[in-house]
Amino acid sequence: MRHVVITGAAQGIGRGLAAHFVGQGDRVASLDLTEGPADALATDPNFRALCCDVTEPASIEAALASLEWSHVDVLINCASIFSTLSMQPFWEIPPSEWRRVIDVNLNGVFFVTVAALPYLKASTAGRVIHFSSAVVPMGRPHYLHYVSSKAGIVGMTRAMARELGQFSVTVNAILPGATVTEVERETVSPEQMQAMIAARALARTQQIDDLTGVVAFLASDASRFMTGQSLIVDGGLVFNGA
């Protein structure tokens, strides 16, 4: 039984991943601003929903301490601001919105990983998985704050991997494409979604289940000699180096 911490697991991809790991018999803790819905996952004895602000180190440290876990085997940084953002030229992005997106999407990953590091080092095989986005190699316009925050995660992944290798902790990133979840999205219109689907090599919608296998691999012993890598999982809309 592994100990898994997932940020942003109150909804969307994070919650889907939490359900996957609980289904595998792991203990899972969600760190999110809300506890999430009162669904079957919420009542599972192997799942803990902790209210936590990933932009506040003290909040993260208190949440992790409350688990009373001696170690964390897998940390998945999934918390992110995206679905509520509106498309706009970067010169029209309000400074407050820019700061908030960078604070949650980039600073939050840094703060959570720092707070979780003592627990990861105590594991026999610590795994850190950051969620970036396929918008980074795409260079998608009108979301400069989001694209910048997710590009920062790619650089963070590489540098963290260099520093954490001495502790046998691997650090990798996943760059998902537009994924269908229960979360309503103001950022992608139906027309835009259909255009993205048509441009994929695998021309269909992307589901959370399309990500769980990759996450499971990066969390497993099968990926023990893989670190500092960024994997695009978007059905072939963009490719490495494109």
C-alpha positions in Angstrom: 0.0 0.0 0.0 1.5 3.3 -1.1 0.9 6.7 0.4 -0.1 9.2 -2.4 -0.7 12.9 -2.1 -2.5 14.7 -4.9 -3.1 18.4 -5.1 -6.3 19.6 -6.8 -8.1 16.3 -6.2 -11.5 17.9 -5.3 -12.5 17.8 -9.0 -11.4 17.1 -12.5 -8.2 15.2 -13.4 -7.0 15.2 -9.8 -10.1 13.5 -8.5 -10.0 11.0 -11.3 -6.4 10.1 -10.4 -7.3 9.9 -6.7 -10.1 7.4 -7.6 -7.6 5.4 -9.6 -5.0 5.1 -6.8 -7.7 4.3 -4.2 -8.9 1.6 -6.6 -5.4 0.1 -6.6 -5.5 -0.1 -2.8 -3.3 2.9 -2.0 -3.9 5.5 0.6 -4.6 8.9 -1.0 -4.7 12.4 0.4 -6.3 15.3 -1.5 -4.9 18.8 -0.9 -7.4 21.3 -2.2 -9.2 24.5 -1.3 -12.4 22.4 -0.9 -13.0 18.8 0.1 -14.9 18.0 -3.0 -18.2 16.3 -3.6 -19.8 13.7 -1.3 -19.3 10.9 -3.7 -18.2 7.2 -3.2 -14.6 8.3 -3.1 -15.2 10.7 -0.2 -16.4 7.8 2.0 -13.6 5.4 1.1 -11.5 4.7 4.2 -8.3 5.0 2.1 -9.1 8.6 1.0 -8.6 11.8 3.0 -9.7 15.2 1.7 -7.8 18.0 3.3 -8.6 21.7 2.9 -5.3 23.3 1.9 -4.1 26.4 0.1 -1.1 25.4 -2.1 0.1 29.0 -2.2 0.6 29.0 1.6 3.5 26.9 2.9 2.1 26.9 6.4 -1.2 25.5 5.1 0.6 22.7 3.2 2.8 21.8 6.1 -0.2 21.6 8.5 -2.2 19.4 6.0 0.7 17.0 5.6 1.4 16.8 9.3 -2.3 16.0 10.0 -2.0 12.8 7.9 0.4 11.4 10.4 2.2 9.5 7.6 5.8 8.7 8.1 6.4 8.9 4.4 4.9 9.8 1.0 5.6 7.5 -1.9 3.9 9.5 -4.7 3.3 13.3 -4.9 1.2 14.5 -7.8 1.0 18.2 -8.3 -2.3 18.7 -10.2 -3.8 21.8 -8.7 -4.2 24.5 -11.3 -6.2 27.5 -12.5 -7.5 27.2 -16.0 -11.2 26.5 -16.5 -12.2 29.9 -15.2 -9.8 32.0 -17.3 -11.0 34.0 -20.3 -9.1 34.3 -23.5 -7.5 37.6 -24.0 -4.3 39.2 -25.4 -1.5 39.1 -22.9 -1.4 42.9 -22.7 -5.0 42.9 -21.4 -4.4 40.4 -18.6 -4.9 42.2 -15.2 -1.8 42.1 -13.0 -3.8 40.5 -10.2 -4.9 37.7 -12.5 -1.4 37.1 -13.7 -0.1 36.9 -10.2 -2.8 34.6 -9.1 -2.3 32.1 -11.9 1.5 32.1 -11.4 1.0 31.7 -7.7 -1.2 28.7 -7.9 0.1 26.9 -11.0 3.8 27.4 -10.5 4.5 28.6 -6.9 2.1 26.1 -5.6 4.0 23.2 -7.2 7.2 24.6 -5.6 5.7 25.0 -2.1 4.0 21.6 -2.0 7.1 19.8 -3.2 9.3 21.5 -0.7 6.9 20.7 2.1 6.5 17.1 1.0 10.3 16.5 0.5 11.0 15.1 4.0 8.2 12.6 3.5 9.4 11.7 0.0 13.0 11.2 1.2 11.6 8.8 3.8 10.1 6.6 1.1 12.1 3.8 -0.4 11.1 5.0 -3.9 9.8 8.6 -3.9 8.0 9.7 -7.1 7.1 13.3 -8.0 4.7 13.9 -10.9 4.0 17.5 -12.0 1.1 18.3 -14.3 2.2 20.8 -17.0 0.2 21.2 -20.2 0.4 20.5 -23.9 -0.2 24.2 -24.5 3.5 24.7 -23.7 4.9 23.2 -27.0 1.8 24.4 -28.8 2.5 28.0 -27.7 -1.3 28.6 -27.5 -2.2 32.3 -27.7 -4.4 34.3 -25.3 -3.4 32.4 -22.2 0.0 33.7 -21.6 -0.2 33.5 -17.8 -1.3 29.9 -18.0 1.2 28.9 -20.7 4.0 30.6 -18.8 3.1 28.9 -15.5 3.0 25.5 -17.2 6.3 26.1 -19.1 7.9 26.9 -15.7 6.9 23.5 -14.5 8.9 21.9 -17.3 12.0 23.7 -16.2 11.3 23.0 -12.6 10.9 19.3 -13.4 14.4 19.2 -15.0 16.1 21.1 -12.2 14.3 19.2 -9.4 15.3 15.9 -11.0 18.9 16.9 -10.8 18.7 17.8 -7.2 16.5 15.0 -5.9 18.3 12.1 -7.6 20.7 11.9 -4.7 17.7 10.8 -2.6 16.4 8.3 -5.1 13.4 10.6 -5.8 12.3 10.8 -9.4 10.6 13.9 -10.9 8.7 13.8 -14.1 6.0 15.9 -15.8 2.9 15.1 -17.8 1.7 17.5 -20.5 -2.0 16.6 -21.1 -4.1 18.0 -23.9 -7.7 19.3 -23.4 -9.3 16.6 -21.2 -13.0 16.1 -20.7 -14.0 16.2 -17.0 -17.1 17.2 -15.1 -15.7 20.7 -14.7 -17.4 23.3 -16.9 -14.8 25.2 -18.9 -15.1 28.8 -20.1 -11.7 28.5 -21.7 -12.6 26.2 -24.6 -15.7 26.6 -26.8 -17.4 23.6 -28.4 -16.0 24.8 -31.8 -12.5 25.1 -30.4 -12.7 21.6 -28.9 -13.9 20.1 -32.2 -11.0 21.8 -34.0 -8.5 20.3 -31.5 -10.0 16.9 -31.9 -9.8 17.0 -35.6 -6.2 18.1 -35.5 -5.2 15.1 -33.3 -3.5 12.0 -34.7 -6.1 10.1 -32.6 -9.1 12.1 -33.5 -11.3 11.8 -30.4 -12.0 13.4 -27.1 -9.4 12.9 -24.3 -10.7 11.3 -21.1 -9.1 11.1 -17.6 -8.6 7.4 -18.3 -6.2 8.4 -21.1 -3.9 9.8 -18.4 -4.1 7.3 -15.6 -1.9 4.7 -17.3 0.9 7.2 -17.8 0.6 8.4 -14.2 0.6 4.8 -12.9 3.7 4.1 -14.9 5.6 7.2 -13.5 4.4 6.3 -10.0 5.6 2.7 -10.3 9.0 0.9 -10.0 8.9 0.4 -13.8 10.0 4.1 -14.2 12.7 3.9 -11.5 15.4 5.0 -13.9 13.4 7.7 -15.6 13.6 11.3 -14.3 13.5 14.9 -15.5 11.3 14.0 -18.4 8.2 15.7 -19.8 5.6 13.4 -21.5 3.0 14.9 -23.9 -0.3 13.0 -23.6 -2.7 14.7 -26.0 -3.6 12.2 -28.7 -0.9 13.5 -31.1 -2.0 17.1 -31.4 1.6 18.3 -30.8 4.9 16.5 -30.8 8.2 16.9 -28.9 10.2 19.6 -30.6 7.2 20.9 -32.6 
